[in-house]
Amino acid sequence: MQSSHINPEVSYVAFVYEADEFCNLVLKNSFLDHIHKVQRCHQSFTVCYIINKLTPYINSREQKHYKNPSDLSDCQRPPVEEVLSKLTVNYNRVHSKQCMDEADVVEHIVGLTSSLATYKFRLKSTWLSVISKEPLFPKAFNKNVYQKSAWLKALVAIPKVQPRFAIAIFKKYPTLRSLLNAYLDPTKSVHDKEFLLKDLTIEGELGKENMRLGDTCSKRMYRIIMAQNGSSETEDVEDGSEFFAS
């Protein structure tokens, strides 16, 4: 009996930087050079830059200079926003993740490692599998609505979106077009759009109070629905491969 060979290599590389290290690279104009070097060494890989405590570090630099203007050591503000935006505009499969502290870094790396280790072994969803498998809806929900709505079926098929979550979104935005209109509203910032769905009410299970959809699911929905690269893995999009701000 011949066993199939499974390649253990995952085409993903992550770099963890403290804020001061990252800012020094930016100030020396070395960060983009580093990206090019990594891409030459790891062609076709997805590259993630995990940056710890970037915003607090930038704020600390600015406060220090404000209190002591004569100190020129930290007078130049690193153009981090410009550099991070270039990752989205000019590079394919390169993104960043800003973490608030060491615990956030560890949580992100553990979650990322788990997702990368398991996603190749998951069954891929197809329209046939989505249509044939009816999820477990609350008893009060009319299942005929699900059978007739391709949009609701698509919502349920999104990873980590429970049927109760899908129903809450469907009731507020009964069509894909209605949700896209909200996401494409030029008067709203990306931050506002990411948290657009967070206050939607989810019907609680029997004996439990209703709850909100929450920040995590709201952000996931925006990033997946608005992803521009159809070949991206769901986990990559969710982690911000196409939106440098997190």
C-alpha positions as CSV (number, residue, x, y, z in Angstrom):
1,M,0.0,0.0,0.0
2,Q,1.5,3.3,-1.1
3,S,0.9,6.2,1.3
4,S,0.4,9.7,-0.2
5,H,3.1,12.2,0.6
6,I,2.0,15.4,2.4
7,N,4.2,18.4,2.1
8,P,4.6,19.8,5.6
9,E,5.7,23.2,4.4
10,V,3.3,26.1,4.7
11,S,3.8,29.0,2.4
12,Y,3.6,31.6,5.2
13,V,6.3,33.5,7.0
14,A,5.8,35.9,10.0
15,F,8.2,38.5,11.5
16,V,7.7,39.9,15.0
17,Y,9.0,43.4,15.7
18,E,9.0,45.6,18.7
19,A,7.8,49.1,17.9
20,D,11.2,50.7,18.2
21,E,12.8,48.1,15.9
22,F,10.1,48.7,13.3
23,C,10.3,52.5,13.5
24,N,14.1,52.3,13.1
25,L,13.7,50.3,9.9
26,V,11.1,52.8,8.6
27,L,13.3,55.8,9.4
28,K,16.3,54.2,7.7
29,N,14.2,53.4,4.7
30,S,15.1,49.8,5.2
31,F,11.7,48.2,5.7
32,L,10.6,48.0,2.1
33,D,14.1,46.6,1.2
34,H,13.4,43.9,3.8
35,I,10.2,43.0,2.1
36,H,11.9,42.7,-1.2
37,K,14.6,40.5,0.3
38,V,12.0,38.2,2.0
39,Q,10.0,37.9,-1.2
40,R,13.2,36.9,-3.2
41,C,14.0,34.2,-0.6
42,H,10.4,33.0,-0.1
43,Q,8.7,33.4,-3.5
44,S,4.9,32.9,-3.5
45,F,4.8,33.0,0.3
46,T,2.4,35.2,2.3
47,V,4.4,37.5,4.6
48,C,3.1,39.0,7.8
49,Y,4.7,41.7,9.9
50,I,3.5,41.5,13.5
51,I,4.3,44.8,15.3
52,N,4.0,45.1,19.1
53,K,2.9,48.3,20.8
54,L,3.3,50.5,17.8
55,T,0.7,53.2,18.7
56,P,1.8,53.6,22.3
57,Y,5.4,53.9,21.2
58,I,4.6,56.6,18.6
59,N,2.6,58.5,21.2
60,S,5.4,58.2,23.7
61,R,7.9,59.7,21.2
62,E,5.6,62.6,20.4
63,Q,4.9,63.4,24.1
64,K,8.6,63.2,24.9
65,H,9.4,65.7,22.1
66,Y,6.5,68.0,23.2
67,K,7.8,68.1,26.8
68,N,11.4,68.7,25.6
69,P,11.5,70.3,22.2
70,S,15.3,70.9,22.4
71,D,15.8,67.1,22.3
72,L,16.2,66.3,18.6
73,S,16.8,62.6,19.1
74,D,13.1,61.7,18.6
75,C,12.0,64.8,16.6
76,Q,11.3,62.9,13.4
77,R,8.0,61.0,13.4
78,P,8.4,57.7,11.5
79,P,6.0,57.7,8.5
80,V,4.5,54.3,9.7
81,E,1.0,55.0,8.3
82,E,2.4,55.7,4.8
83,V,4.6,52.6,4.9
84,L,1.8,50.3,6.1
85,S,-0.6,51.6,3.5
86,K,2.0,50.7,0.8
87,L,1.7,47.1,1.9
88,T,-2.0,47.2,0.9
89,V,-1.5,49.2,-2.3
90,N,1.8,48.0,-3.8
91,Y,2.3,44.5,-2.5
92,N,0.6,41.1,-3.0
93,R,0.4,38.7,0.0
94,V,2.1,41.1,2.4
95,H,0.2,42.4,5.4
96,S,0.7,43.6,8.9
97,K,-0.8,43.1,12.3
98,Q,-0.5,45.6,15.2
99,C,-0.7,44.1,18.6
100,M,-1.3,45.9,21.9
101,D,1.0,43.8,24.1
102,E,3.0,40.6,24.4
103,A,-0.2,38.6,25.2
104,D,-1.8,39.9,22.1
105,V,1.2,38.8,20.0
106,V,1.2,35.3,21.5
107,E,-2.6,35.0,20.9
108,H,-2.2,36.0,17.3
109,I,0.7,33.7,16.6
110,V,-1.1,30.7,18.2
111,G,-4.3,31.4,16.3
112,L,-2.4,31.9,13.1
113,T,-0.4,28.7,13.6
114,S,-3.5,26.7,14.3
115,S,-5.3,28.0,11.3
116,L,-2.4,27.4,9.0
117,A,-1.9,23.8,10.3
118,T,-5.6,22.8,9.7
119,Y,-7.0,24.8,6.8
120,K,-5.6,22.4,4.1
121,F,-7.4,19.5,5.7
122,R,-10.8,21.2,5.8
123,L,-13.5,20.3,3.3
124,K,-13.9,23.1,0.8
125,S,-17.4,24.6,0.6
126,T,-19.1,24.5,-2.7
127,W,-22.5,25.8,-3.8
128,L,-23.7,22.2,-3.8
129,S,-22.6,21.5,-0.3
130,V,-24.0,24.9,1.0
131,I,-27.4,24.2,-0.5
132,S,-27.6,20.5,0.5
133,K,-26.6,21.0,4.2
134,E,-29.3,22.8,6.2
135,P,-27.8,24.4,9.4
136,L,-29.3,24.2,12.8
137,F,-31.5,27.3,13.1
138,P,-33.5,28.5,16.2
139,K,-36.9,26.9,16.4
140,A,-38.7,30.2,15.9
141,F,-37.0,30.8,12.6
142,N,-38.9,30.0,9.4
143,K,-36.7,27.5,7.5
144,N,-38.5,28.3,4.2
145,V,-36.7,31.6,4.2
146,Y,-33.4,29.9,4.2
147,Q,-34.4,27.5,1.4
148,K,-35.4,30.5,-0.8
149,S,-32.5,32.9,0.0
150,A,-29.1,32.4,-1.6
151,W,-27.8,35.4,0.4
152,L,-28.7,33.8,3.7
153,K,-27.1,30.5,2.6
154,A,-23.9,32.5,1.7
155,L,-23.8,34.1,5.1
156,V,-24.1,30.7,6.8
157,A,-21.3,29.4,4.6
158,I,-18.8,32.0,5.9
159,P,-16.5,30.3,8.4
160,K,-17.2,31.1,12.1
161,V,-20.6,32.7,11.3
162,Q,-23.2,30.8,13.3
163,P,-26.7,30.6,11.9
164,R,-27.9,32.9,14.7
165,F,-25.4,35.5,13.6
166,A,-26.4,35.1,9.9
167,I,-30.0,35.6,10.8
168,A,-29.2,38.9,12.7
169,I,-27.3,40.2,9.6
170,F,-30.0,39.0,7.2
171,K,-32.8,40.8,9.1
172,K,-30.9,44.1,9.0
173,Y,-29.5,43.6,5.5
174,P,-31.8,41.2,3.5
175,T,-29.7,41.3,0.4
176,L,-26.0,41.4,-0.4
177,R,-26.6,44.7,-2.2
178,S,-28.0,46.4,0.9
179,L,-24.9,45.4,2.9
180,L,-22.6,46.5,0.1
181,N,-24.3,49.9,-0.1
182,A,-23.5,50.3,3.6
183,Y,-19.9,49.2,3.2
184,L,-19.3,51.4,0.2
185,D,-20.7,54.5,1.9
186,P,-18.0,57.2,1.3
187,T,-19.0,59.1,4.4
188,K,-18.0,56.2,6.7
189,S,-14.4,55.4,7.7
190,V,-13.0,51.9,7.4
191,H,-13.1,51.7,11.2
192,D,-16.8,52.5,11.2
193,K,-17.5,49.9,8.5
194,E,-15.6,47.2,10.3
195,F,-17.8,47.7,13.4
196,L,-21.0,48.4,11.5
197,L,-22.7,45.1,12.6
198,K,-21.4,44.9,16.1
199,D,-24.7,46.1,17.8
200,L,-27.0,43.8,15.8
201,T,-29.2,41.8,18.2
202,I,-28.8,38.0,18.2
203,E,-31.8,36.1,19.5
204,G,-30.8,34.2,22.6
205,E,-31.2,30.5,23.0
206,L,-34.1,29.2,25.1
207,G,-33.9,30.8,28.6
208,K,-31.0,33.1,27.6
209,E,-31.1,36.8,27.0
210,N,-30.5,38.3,23.6
211,M,-26.9,39.4,22.9
212,R,-25.0,41.6,20.4
213,L,-23.2,40.3,17.3
214,G,-20.0,41.7,18.7
215,D,-16.8,43.3,17.4
216,T,-15.0,40.2,16.2
217,C,-17.8,38.9,13.9
218,S,-18.5,42.4,12.6
219,K,-14.9,43.0,11.6
220,R,-14.7,39.5,10.1
221,M,-17.7,40.1,7.9
222,Y,-16.4,43.4,6.6
223,R,-13.0,42.1,5.7
224,I,-14.3,38.9,4.0
225,I,-17.1,40.7,2.1
226,M,-14.8,43.5,0.9
227,A,-11.8,41.3,0.1
228,Q,-10.4,42.2,-3.3
229,N,-8.3,39.0,-3.8
230,G,-10.5,36.1,-4.4
231,S,-7.7,33.6,-4.1
232,S,-6.8,34.7,-0.5
233,E,-7.4,32.2,2.3
234,T,-10.2,33.2,4.6
235,E,-7.9,33.3,7.6
236,D,-5.5,35.7,5.7
237,V,-8.3,38.1,4.9
238,E,-9.7,38.0,8.4
239,D,-6.3,38.7,9.8
240,G,-6.0,41.8,7.6
241,S,-4.1,40.8,4.5
242,E,-6.0,43.5,2.6
243,F,-6.5,46.0,5.3
244,F,-3.4,47.2,7.1
245,A,-5.3,48.9,9.9
246,S,-6.5,46.4,12.6
